[in-house]
Amino acid sequence: MDELIDIYDENKQPLGITVPREGAFMQEGQFMLYVLAIIENQEGKFLITQRSLDKHWAAGWWETTGGCVSAGETSAQGVQREIAEEVGLDASGLDLQPIHSYKNVDLARGDNYIVDIYHARLAFGEQDVTLQESEAIDCKLATWEDICRLHEEGIFLHFNRIQTALQAEKGDK
């Protein structure tokens, strides 16, 4: 069964339209909603995962946890679900708020979306992580320097967005 998603306006307000995610084509003023989770443990290391090799885009690259917000979910519920599904960690007790959001508009491909980026601080070790096999083949706890090296190698997704989000968060404090 195909995952259902809600369609939003540019202010992240639901438009009352629910469609299957697969093949969804956004018209002008319509957006899908995605979430990214920067998951940091008590030692200040970040959980990153290596994408499955059968992914049609960026197979084998490293990334942070994330995905599409399902129909009926809030952004925060979506990020908590993605964390549980993809890496088996429980973030349900956290009061998560986006630290940064950005918008993509690609009318030619119908690929309009908004991404909310969250910073989830959890007490966990690598042994606590359970990967969703369809999503990832490996994980590691990485320092920011490790992530920078993967970015320099050209195999880390969303680096600039994550860096911007963390800088914005620091600026808020």
N, C-alpha and C positions, 0 to 999 in steps of 0.2 A: 504494500500500500504506500502510495506517495505521501510524503509529508505535506501537510497543509500550512500555509503561511497567511498572515494578514498583510494587507497593503496599507501603507502609511502615506501621509502628505509630508512635505519638507520639514514640518515642525514635529514630526514623529507622532502625529495624531492619526488614529486608525480611520480609514475611509469607509469601513463597513464592507470591505471586499475581502473575501478569502478565496485563495486559489491554490492548486497544487504547486509546490516549489519547483519541481522538475519542469523545465520548459517555460517558466513564468517570464513574460515579456512586459516590462514596465513602460507605461505611456508617460508622456510629460506630466510632471506633478505627482507621479506614483513612485514609491520607494519600498524595497524590501528592507528589513531590519536585521542586521547581524551584530554579533557580540564577539569581543576578544577578551580573554582573561590573562592578565599578567599574574601568574601564581608565584608567590614568594614565600619561602619557608622561614622558620625562626632563625636560621643562620644567614639570612640575606641572599640565599641562592634562588634562582628562578627555575621553575620547571619548564623544560622545553621538550617537544616531541618531534620525532622524525616521521614525516608523512609516509603513508603506505606507498609502495612502489607501483601500485596499479592505479593511482590517482591520475586523472587526465590532465591535471595542471600541477606543476611543481612537485612531481613525484620524488620522494627521497629527501626533500628539503626539510629543514628544521623550522619550527614555528611555536607559537604559544597556542593554547587551547582556545577554541571558538567555533562559531557556527551560526546558523540561521535561527532567529527567534520563531518558534512555532506559533500557529494560530491560537489565540486566547491567552498567550503568555505576555507578561511584561518583559522588558529588557532584562531586568534583574533576575527574574525567574528563568529566563532563557540562559543567562550565563551560569547560574547555579546548576541547571540541568546539563549544560554542555560540560561543565567541570566533572559532574558525577558520571556522565556517560563516557567521556573520552579518557579520563584519567582515574576514575574511581574515588575521587576525594569528595568529602562532604563540606560544602560551603553554605549549606542552608541556614546556619546560625549567624551568618555574617549580614550586616546591614550594608549591602553593596550599593554604591552610587558610581555612575560613570565618571572617570577622571578626565576623559576627553571623548569627543565625538567628531566624526567627519562624514562628509557626503560625497558620493560619486554619481555623476550624471553622464550616461552614455546612451543617448536616445537612439542612435543607429542600431545598437545591439540590444536595446531594451534592458540594459544592465544598470538601473538606477538603484542605489542602496545607501543606507546610513549605517555606520558602524559605531557602536558604543564600546569604549575600551574601559575595562575594570581592572583594579589592582586588588587582588585577593591575597591577604596574608593569612597563612594557615600553618599550624604546627604539623609537619610531616617529614618523612624521609623517603628516599627512593623506594624502599621496601614497601611503602604504603600505597604506591601507585599501581593501578591495574589498568593497562591500556586496552582501549577498544580496538580489536584487531583490524577492523575494516578501516580505521582511521590512521593508526600509527604502528610503526614497527620497532620503535626504540624511544627511550626517554633518557634525560639526564638532568641533574641539578647543575645549573651553569651560573658562573659569575657573569657580571655585565661584560667583562673583558672577553670571556668565552663567546658570548653572543656577538660582540663586535667582530671577533675573528671569523665567525661563521658568516656574518654579513660581508666582510671583506672578501671571503671566498665566493660570495654570490649564491649562498645556499641557505639564507635565513629570510623567511617571509615577514613582511610588514615591519621591518626594522625601523624605518624612519617614522612611521606612525606610532610605534611603541615608544621610541625615544622622545618624540614630541609629547606623548601622553605623560610620561614620567617627568619630563621637564615642567609641564603644565601643573602637575600635581605638586611638585616642589614649590612652584611659584605661588600656590594657594595656601601654603603653610607659613 
